[in-house]
């Protein structure tokens, strides 16, 4: 996060997998103006946004997008981002996907979508819901239950891993899978994310 900023549009995301995922999608969309910054987890959001605001080159930033998983409470997730923006003396939007301020103009996106519990993994699972491998993924989870085995604490992450095990090169994580082209960018599930990126990712 302390590296000098070289592009006018900044996208702040939670972690390494999100960095790779959004880099792959940005590449797919052909957007050249966006620089991705990881915040090393949502618990670091406040100090990392403060650090970002004091990074050399930030005074040239015209757009800032912040992306966070909703997890169990999308409203609480948005409030945490808003509070962190205010603590960093940055414009704080009143609602997700509603821009605030100028230079930088700030927009917040909560995943998988506004008002919905979940995370980036859930968004990716929606995109592959019709993939022939998904019934096999669901049967795997059902098999665990039938055998009386404890289910993973995070089913969405587990399903993503099982699904990616069906791809030509197994063993990739979510972000690596994005770079490998395993997520169908043209699926409707990604429309909001693409619209968000295109809104602030075009040249000024």
Backbone torsions as a table, in degrees:
resi	resn	phi	psi	omega
1	UNK	NA	-26.0	-176.4
2	UNK	-79.6	-11.5	-179.6
3	UNK	-62.0	149.5	179.8
4	UNK	-61.0	140.1	179.4
5	UNK	-83.6	133.1	-175.3
6	UNK	-119.0	-6.3	-178.3
7	UNK	-125.3	155.7	-174.6
8	UNK	-79.6	-13.8	-178.3
9	UNK	-120.4	126.2	-176.4
10	UNK	-114.9	136.4	174.1
11	UNK	-119.3	114.9	179.0
12	UNK	-98.2	124.3	-176.6
13	UNK	-128.9	167.9	-170.0
14	UNK	-67.8	-50.2	-171.8
15	UNK	-152.0	-167.9	-173.9
16	UNK	-63.8	-41.6	-179.6
17	UNK	-63.4	-39.5	177.4
18	UNK	-65.9	-38.5	177.1
19	UNK	-58.0	-48.5	-178.2
20	UNK	-67.3	-41.9	179.6
21	UNK	-59.2	-51.8	-176.8
22	UNK	-70.3	-31.4	175.5
23	UNK	-63.5	-41.1	178.7
24	UNK	-63.9	-42.1	-179.6
25	UNK	-70.1	-39.3	176.5
26	UNK	-61.8	-41.1	176.2
27	UNK	-61.8	-43.1	-179.9
28	UNK	-61.2	-38.4	-178.2
29	UNK	-82.2	-10.8	178.9
30	UNK	72.6	29.1	-179.7
31	UNK	-88.5	125.3	-172.8
32	UNK	-104.2	-10.7	-170.0
33	UNK	-97.0	-1.3	-172.4
34	UNK	-99.5	130.5	173.0
35	UNK	-112.4	128.7	-176.3
36	UNK	-94.1	135.0	176.9
37	UNK	-126.1	123.3	175.7
38	UNK	-84.5	143.6	-179.9
39	UNK	-105.4	6.5	175.9
40	UNK	59.3	43.6	175.3
41	UNK	101.1	147.2	-174.7
42	UNK	-62.5	-25.8	-179.9
43	UNK	-69.8	-16.0	179.2
44	UNK	-99.5	8.7	-173.5
45	UNK	-57.1	-48.1	-176.0
46	UNK	-63.6	-54.0	-179.4
47	UNK	-66.0	-32.6	-177.8
48	UNK	-72.0	-36.9	177.1
49	UNK	-68.5	-36.3	174.9
50	UNK	-61.5	-43.8	179.3
51	UNK	-64.8	-39.5	179.5
52	UNK	-61.0	-43.0	-177.0
53	UNK	-64.9	-21.3	179.5
54	UNK	-104.5	7.0	179.6
55	UNK	-73.0	137.8	177.0
56	UNK	-53.9	130.9	-178.9
57	UNK	99.1	-12.1	-177.2
58	UNK	-66.3	-26.6	-179.7
59	UNK	-65.7	-12.8	177.9
60	UNK	-97.1	-1.7	-177.9
61	UNK	-75.5	129.2	179.5
62	UNK	-104.0	-24.6	178.9
63	UNK	-134.4	138.3	174.9
64	UNK	-131.5	122.4	174.4
65	UNK	-111.4	136.6	178.4
66	UNK	-121.9	127.6	-178.0
67	UNK	-118.0	132.1	178.6
68	UNK	-142.5	146.6	173.9
69	UNK	-70.7	145.7	175.5
70	UNK	-72.9	-34.4	-172.1
71	UNK	54.9	-133.3	-175.1
72	UNK	-82.3	-15.2	-174.2
73	UNK	-143.4	97.1	-177.7
74	UNK	-62.9	-33.7	179.4
75	UNK	-67.4	-42.8	177.9
76	UNK	-65.3	-37.1	178.9
77	UNK	-62.6	-44.1	179.2
78	UNK	-65.4	-41.8	179.3
79	UNK	-61.1	-36.9	-179.9
80	UNK	-64.8	-38.2	177.4
81	UNK	-68.3	-44.0	-179.3
82	UNK	-60.8	-44.5	178.8
83	UNK	-62.4	-40.2	179.9
84	UNK	-66.3	-38.5	177.3
85	UNK	-64.1	-43.4	179.1
86	UNK	-63.6	-39.8	179.3
87	UNK	-64.2	-27.0	179.0
88	UNK	-92.4	7.1	-178.4
89	UNK	59.4	39.0	177.4
90	UNK	-111.0	156.0	176.7
91	UNK	-57.0	136.4	-177.4
92	UNK	-119.9	109.2	-179.3
93	UNK	-61.6	153.5	177.8
94	UNK	-80.0	-25.8	-176.8
95	UNK	-144.3	155.5	173.4
96	UNK	-59.0	143.4	177.2
97	UNK	65.3	13.8	177.0
98	UNK	-113.6	107.7	-173.4
99	UNK	-64.1	153.6	176.1
100	UNK	-139.0	145.2	173.2
101	UNK	78.3	178.6	177.5
102	UNK	-141.1	136.0	175.4
103	UNK	49.5	65.5	7.3
104	UNK	-93.6	152.2	168.1
105	UNK	-86.2	126.0	-170.9
106	UNK	-112.7	133.5	175.4
107	UNK	-132.2	139.7	179.9
108	UNK	-114.5	134.2	174.7
109	UNK	-122.4	128.6	177.7
110	UNK	-105.4	128.0	-177.7
111	UNK	-99.0	148.9	8.9
112	UNK	-78.8	-24.5	172.6
113	UNK	-166.2	166.4	-175.7
114	UNK	-57.0	129.2	175.9
115	UNK	78.8	10.0	-176.0
116	UNK	-121.4	133.9	175.2
117	UNK	-68.0	155.3	174.9
118	UNK	130.1	-157.5	-172.9
119	UNK	-158.5	-176.7	-178.7
120	UNK	-56.4	-37.4	179.7
121	UNK	-58.7	-39.1	179.1
122	UNK	-65.2	-37.5	177.3
123	UNK	-62.5	-44.1	-180.0
124	UNK	-66.0	-38.3	178.4
125	UNK	-64.6	-36.4	176.0
126	UNK	-61.9	-38.7	-177.4
127	UNK	-66.6	-26.8	-178.7
128	UNK	-109.9	18.5	-175.8
129	UNK	-58.4	-31.3	-178.9
130	UNK	-95.5	4.0	178.7
131	UNK	-68.0	138.7	-178.6
132	UNK	-58.0	-19.9	-179.9
133	UNK	-77.6	-20.0	-172.8
134	UNK	-65.6	-37.1	174.2
135	UNK	-59.6	-32.3	177.0
136	UNK	-68.7	-37.7	177.7
137	UNK	-62.0	-46.1	-179.7
138	UNK	-64.6	-37.8	179.2
139	UNK	-67.2	-32.0	176.2
140	UNK	-61.6	-46.3	179.4
141	UNK	-63.4	-42.1	178.6
142	UNK	-63.1	-37.3	178.8
143	UNK	-63.2	-41.4	177.1
144	UNK	-58.4	-43.4	179.9
145	UNK	-64.6	-43.2	-178.9
146	UNK	-64.9	-29.8	179.6
147	UNK	-86.1	1.3	-179.9
148	UNK	71.0	22.7	-179.6
149	UNK	-89.7	146.3	179.2
150	UNK	-66.7	137.1	178.5
151	UNK	-78.6	153.8	175.9
152	UNK	-57.4	148.7	-179.7
153	UNK	-62.9	-34.5	179.6
154	UNK	-117.3	97.8	-175.9
155	UNK	-65.4	-35.2	-178.8
156	UNK	-63.3	-45.0	177.7
157	UNK	-63.3	-40.0	179.8
158	UNK	-63.7	-43.5	-179.8
159	UNK	-64.6	-37.6	176.9
160	UNK	-61.7	-43.8	-179.9
161	UNK	-64.0	-41.4	178.9
162	UNK	-65.3	-43.9	178.6
163	UNK	-60.1	-45.6	-178.4
164	UNK	-67.0	-21.9	173.8
165	UNK	-67.3	-14.8	179.6
166	UNK	-92.7	-3.6	-177.2
167	UNK	-81.0	165.7	-177.0
168	UNK	-54.5	-38.2	177.6
169	UNK	-118.5	97.0	-176.2
170	UNK	-72.9	161.7	175.0
171	UNK	98.6	-3.4	179.2
172	UNK	-78.5	149.4	172.9
173	UNK	-87.7	174.4	-172.3
174	UNK	-55.1	-48.7	-178.8
175	UNK	-66.8	-41.2	177.2
176	UNK	-62.7	-36.8	178.4
177	UNK	-65.0	-35.9	177.1
178	UNK	-63.2	-44.9	178.7
179	UNK	-64.7	-28.4	179.4
180	UNK	-83.0	-4.4	178.1
181	UNK	83.2	23.3	-177.0
182	UNK	-85.0	-13.1	176.8
183	UNK	-100.9	131.1	-175.7
184	UNK	-79.2	96.2	-175.2
185	UNK	-60.2	-23.9	-178.0
186	UNK	-83.0	-2.9	179.0
187	UNK	-69.8	149.5	-177.9
188	UNK	-61.3	-25.9	-178.6
189	UNK	-58.3	-28.2	-176.6
190	UNK	-94.9	3.4	-174.8
191	UNK	-60.5	-44.0	-178.1
192	UNK	-65.2	-41.6	-180.0
193	UNK	-64.4	-42.7	179.7
194	UNK	-65.4	-41.7	178.2
195	UNK	-62.3	-41.0	177.8
196	UNK	-60.4	-47.4	-179.3
197	UNK	-66.6	-41.5	-178.4
198	UNK	-68.3	-31.1	-179.8
199	UNK	-61.8	-42.5	-178.2
200	UNK	-112.7	0.2	-175.9
201	UNK	-97.4	-1.6	178.9
202	UNK	-81.0	156.9	179.8
203	UNK	-57.7	144.3	178.7
204	UNK	-80.4	NA	NA
